[in-house]
Protein backbone atom coordinates (compact mmCIF):
# COMPACT_ATOMS: atom_id res chain seq x y z
CA UNK A 1 0.00 0.00 0.00
CA UNK A 2 2.96 2.28 0.60
CA UNK A 3 3.88 1.84 -3.06
CA UNK A 4 0.40 2.62 -4.37
CA UNK A 5 -1.59 -0.60 -4.10
CA UNK A 6 -5.16 -0.09 -3.02
CA UNK A 7 -6.89 -1.91 -0.18
CA UNK A 8 -8.78 -4.12 -2.62
CA UNK A 9 -5.57 -5.11 -4.38
CA UNK A 10 -3.89 -6.06 -1.09
CA UNK A 11 -6.94 -8.03 -0.01
CA UNK A 12 -7.05 -9.86 -3.33
CA UNK A 13 -3.33 -10.66 -3.25
CA UNK A 14 -3.43 -12.14 0.24
CA UNK A 15 -6.55 -14.17 -0.57
CA UNK A 16 -5.06 -15.41 -3.85
CA UNK A 17 -1.87 -16.65 -2.19
CA UNK A 18 -3.71 -18.39 0.64
CA UNK A 19 -6.28 -20.03 -1.60
CA UNK A 20 -3.63 -21.17 -4.07
CA UNK A 21 -1.88 -23.06 -1.28
CA UNK A 22 -5.18 -24.48 -0.04
CA UNK A 23 -6.18 -25.63 -3.54
CA UNK A 24 -2.86 -27.39 -4.09
CA UNK A 25 -3.16 -29.08 -0.70
CA UNK A 26 -6.73 -30.15 -1.42
CA UNK A 27 -5.76 -31.63 -4.79
CA UNK A 28 -2.79 -33.54 -3.37
CA UNK A 29 -4.84 -34.73 -0.40
CA UNK A 30 -7.72 -35.86 -2.59
CA UNK A 31 -5.38 -37.81 -4.85
CA UNK A 32 -3.77 -39.44 -1.81
CA UNK A 33 -7.14 -40.31 -0.31
CA UNK A 34 -8.27 -41.83 -3.61
CA UNK A 35 -5.28 -44.17 -3.69
CA UNK A 36 -5.67 -45.07 -0.02
CA UNK A 37 -9.31 -46.03 -0.62
CA UNK A 38 -8.29 -48.16 -3.59
CA UNK A 39 -5.63 -49.91 -1.50
CA UNK A 40 -8.04 -50.47 1.38
CA UNK A 41 -10.64 -51.93 -0.95
CA UNK A 42 -8.31 -54.81 -1.74
CA UNK A 43 -7.23 -55.31 1.88
CA UNK A 44 -10.35 -54.73 3.98
CA UNK A 45 -13.70 -56.42 3.58
CA UNK A 46 -16.76 -54.21 2.88
CA UNK A 47 -14.89 -51.08 1.83
CA UNK A 48 -17.02 -49.68 -0.95
CA UNK A 49 -15.87 -47.93 -4.10
CA UNK A 50 -14.79 -44.32 -4.14
CA UNK A 51 -17.74 -41.98 -3.54
CA UNK A 52 -17.19 -38.86 -5.65
CA UNK A 53 -19.84 -36.89 -3.75
CA UNK A 54 -17.96 -37.45 -0.50
CA UNK A 55 -14.69 -36.33 -2.06
CA UNK A 56 -16.30 -33.20 -3.50
CA UNK A 57 -18.09 -32.39 -0.23
CA UNK A 58 -14.90 -32.72 1.81
CA UNK A 59 -12.88 -30.70 -0.70
CA UNK A 60 -15.43 -27.89 -0.74
CA UNK A 61 -15.63 -27.87 3.05
CA UNK A 62 -11.86 -27.64 3.37
CA UNK A 63 -11.65 -24.89 0.75
CA UNK A 64 -14.41 -22.98 2.53
CA UNK A 65 -12.54 -23.24 5.82
CA UNK A 66 -9.34 -22.10 4.09
CA UNK A 67 -11.15 -19.11 2.60
CA UNK A 68 -12.48 -18.15 6.01
CA UNK A 69 -9.00 -18.55 7.49
CA UNK A 70 -7.56 -16.28 4.78
CA UNK A 71 -10.15 -13.52 5.07
CA UNK A 72 -9.21 -12.42 8.60
CA UNK A 73 -5.49 -11.79 7.94
CA UNK A 74 -6.30 -10.35 4.51
CA UNK A 75 -8.67 -7.78 6.02
CA UNK A 76 -6.12 -6.99 8.69
CA UNK A 77 -3.38 -6.50 6.08
CA UNK A 78 -5.66 -4.27 3.99
CA UNK A 79 -6.56 -2.09 6.96
CA UNK A 80 -2.99 -1.25 8.03
CA UNK A 81 -2.04 2.35 7.42
CA UNK A 82 1.11 2.47 5.25
CA UNK A 83 2.84 5.14 7.34
CA UNK A 84 2.36 3.15 10.57
CA UNK A 85 3.81 0.03 8.96
CA UNK A 86 6.80 1.96 7.63
CA UNK A 87 7.46 3.56 11.01
CA UNK A 88 7.51 0.18 12.73
CA UNK A 89 9.99 -1.25 10.26
N, C-alpha and C positions, 0 to 999 in steps of 0.2 A: 504494500500500500504506500510505502514511503517512495517508491519509484513510479507511482501513478496507477497502480492497479486498483480498481474499484472494489467495494465490499462484495458485490456479486461475483466478481472474478475470483477473489480469494476463496469465497465459499465454494464455488464450483471446483476450483483446483484441489482443495482439501478433500472434498467429497469424491472427486474422480480418482485420486490416489488411493483413498481408503477402499472404495468399491472395487477398484481394479485388483487389489490384493485379495479382497474377499471373494471375488469371482474366480480368480485363479485357484484359491484354496478350495472353493466349492467344487470346481471341476475336477481337481486332483482327488479330492475326498470322495466324490461320487464314483469316479473310475475305480478307486481302490475298493469301495464298498461293493461295487458290481462284481469285481473279481473275488472278493471274499465270499459273497453269496454263492457264486458259482462253485467255489471250492467246497463250501459247506454243504452244498446240495449233494455232492458225491460222497461226503463223509458222514453226514448226519441224516438220520431217517426223518421224514416228514418236513423237510425244509422245502418250501414251495419255490416256484420260479421267481424271477426278479419282478417286482411290482413297480412299473414305471410311475404310477400315481404316487406311491410312497416316496420314491426318489425325488420327484418334482416337488412334492409338498415339503419335504425336509430341506431341499435346496432353497426354495422360496422363503421358508421360515428363517433359515440361516442368513440369507441375503437381506431379509427385512431387519433382522437383529443387527447385522453389520451396518446397514444404512442408519439405523437409530443410533448406533455407537459412533458413527462418523459425524452425525449432525451436531452433537453437543460441542466437540472441539472445533468443528468448522465454524459454528456461530461465534464461539469465543475468539477464534483467530480473526474473524471478519470484524469483530467489534473493538479490537485493540486500536487505540489511537497511534498513528505512526510515530509521532514525536515522543510519546511515552516509551514506546519500544526502543527507539534509538537512544534515548537517555539511559535506559537500563543496560544497554549493551556497552 
